[in-house]
Amino acid sequence: MSNNNSLKFTWIENPDTVGEMLFTFDGKKIFNLFRDYPYALTPEQKKLFDEANPFWAHYFRDRK
């Protein structure tokens, strides 16, 4: 795990799309909650996501 202090979790708002939940850590790579969590995240990104979103971390707790 790297020590990248520049990582910051941000939801991406898109009022034209219903049901799509997108987020980013660096403003460049965009993740889709339902497709990418937790598989496409680094351990550092997953930890940050889980801390910022305990509901979703619990909801997807069975995903390994």
Secondary structure, DSSP 8 states (H G I E B T S, - for coil): ----TT---EEE--TTSSS--EEESSSSSEEEHHHHTTTTS-HHHHHHHHHH-HHHHHHTTT--
